[in-house]
Structures are given as structure tokens and as C-alpha cells.
Amino acid sequence: MIKEVKRGFYNKKDVIEYTLTNSNGVSISILNLGGIITKIMTPNKEGKLENIVLAYENIEDYYSNPSYYGAVIGRTAGRIDKGEITINDKLYELSKNYGVNSGHGGQVGFDKKFWDIKDISDDKATRLELSIESHDLEENYPGNLTVKVIYELNDYNEFLFKIKAISDKDTLVNMTNHSYFNLSGDYKRDILNEELYINSDKILKIDENGGVTGEEYEVLGTPFDFRKPHKIGERIDSDDPQVKLGFGYDHPFILNKEDRRIVLKDEESGRVLEIQTDQESVVVYSMNFINDCTIYGGMTPKRRLGICFETQAPPIGYNEVFKEKSYLSAGKIYSKSTKYTFKVEK
Ligand code: BGC
């Protein structure tokens, strides 16, 4: 079932919120603006449905959305070192909206665009298809790019986020979703006591600007080892040089190929979130900085209130390292998928 509600008006267009609900009462709400997820309502161990993603109190804050709450990120997620990229021997200067680097698609990324919406549900799942056209040299990326995102919810409490894109010129595409999870439900607690598992043996080092240097960092013996579950807060303030550079976690974890899986657990509510993806890595961002937009329910944002799992290809770092992982040749189809499963443990 999909319900529609008008939530606002921006850039001469209605901002509509679509709510997908399954037979267990689990629901996901998504805006036509930025494909932004505003709500994921899942049960705790008593069966109480509460929101497990950060949301703003005022719809207007989604028009600027300084921390990219819930948004679809494109054309490229994360930072591109110095905002410069060569494609077919031509240099493209991207907007340096992240200090010295380009970030999350530039000034007007996919998170600020209105998406066309179609209900493509069938008897297996409730499905919302979102599409946009991004024109040649938009944000200075080459190629007319057609993008489709599908949000799908089934009765097994599985939520799929699928992306497809095709361009008429060689270009870059590396997309993700930027939801901040907090399993306590309606943000009763921060995420420091939530337990995290990531099947990853190594992360990518970042520099003082958050850019990827190209060097790997083995997680063994560091605060980045989540191969056995650890509480997020346990080592987040350690003096590991990489944790210090990120002011917490803000790093690409390379997912082990045989099982690209992340699990987040909150003992108190009993909620468990399992994430599986065909993306190579996940940028884990532990909300190290805040903006001043009020959180839904009237709360002032605070650090570590949410955690992002940005499943994506490794961002482009020094000397265009990893460029090939975001490279999309003309006429080829980019296709990625991430599945979120909502469970309860009593
Ligand atoms: C980045 C952070 C940034 C945040 C909000 C994350 O994806 O990795 O460095 O502060 O987005 O812009």
C-alpha cells in the first residue's frame, strides 16, 4: 500500500511524501524531493512501531538539508579529491563544496532534485520508482544521465534500495543513500551503545580533509575492527590516528567479498538491522558534526545521534585513485542494490 501526503512547496513544486506499508505495519516514507527517506517505522520487542532514521521537525529544513538526512546521493557519493577529474583526457572541475574537495555530487546534487514517481507495486512487494534526468555538464559531470531508484518493501520486513543509471557519454556514477540510523526508536538515546558488526578486514585511510589517500589500513588491533561486534562508543574517542582525523568514524570500509554484511543491534529496544549489499564498500559516518536544524519531536541535534552506512564504491582520492570504480562508460548500465532487513531479538 502506498499513501501520498503533500508536505510542502519548494522551487515551485509540491513536496510529496509517499508511505509504503507492509502487512506487519512496517512502513517507509520517502519524499519526491531528493528521494529522501523521512521515516522507517519498525517494531521494538514489545511490538511498538517507532522511527529508526533521523528526521527534521520542519519540512523546510529538507530544502537545504545540510547533513543530507535520508537523501539519495549522486552523481558521486563522498569526496572527490580536489574536485578535479579527468575523463578521456579532459579535465572536469567539480564544485569544491567540501572545503578543498568536491562532495556528494556538488552544489545541487541528486538530493536537491525533484524525482518523478511511479507506483510499480505487485503482489510480492510495494515498490516506488523514482527517476530523474541529469543533463550533460550538470555540476560539470559529462553525459546525459538517466537515473532510476527503486524503494521496495516486502512482507519479510526487507527493504531494498536499487539504483540503475545509464549515460550517453563516459562519466562518473557512485550513488548511495544517506540515512542516519538510530535503533532506539524516535531517538530516545544516542547510538554509542548500539552494537555494530562489519565484515571488513580493511578500511581506506583518510586525510585531514576527509579525502581518501589511496592507502589501506588493516583493521586488526584498531578501533575499526568490527568483525566481532563492538559497541559503537567503545573506541570512538580513541587516539588511533585515523579515528582522530575523522573526529570519529568517517571512513570507507572495504567489505569482504564473500559476505558484504553490516549488522546494527540495539539491545534495549531489541531492534536489529541487517544490511547486505553488492557495493564494494561502506562509508560509515558516526555523525561527528551537527547542523542546527531541529530534529523531529523538537530535539536539538547532538553528535552521535545517528549513524550512516553509505554503501558505495570507494570514493576517488589522491591522484584519481579508485576512479575506475566510479567510471561508467557510455551506454553501459550502472546497477547496484542494498537490502535492509528489520528484525527483533527478545
Ligand atoms: C561524510 C561526512 C560529512 C557528512 C555530512 C558524510 O557522508 O562522509 O564527512 O560530514 O556526510 O555532510
Boltz pocket constraint, residues with backbone or C-beta under 6 A from the ligand:
constraints:
  - pocket:
      binder: B
      contacts: [[A, 66], [A, 67], [A, 68], [A, 78], [A, 210], [A, 250], [A, 283], [A, 285], [A, 289], [A, 308], [A, 310]]
      max_distance: 6.0
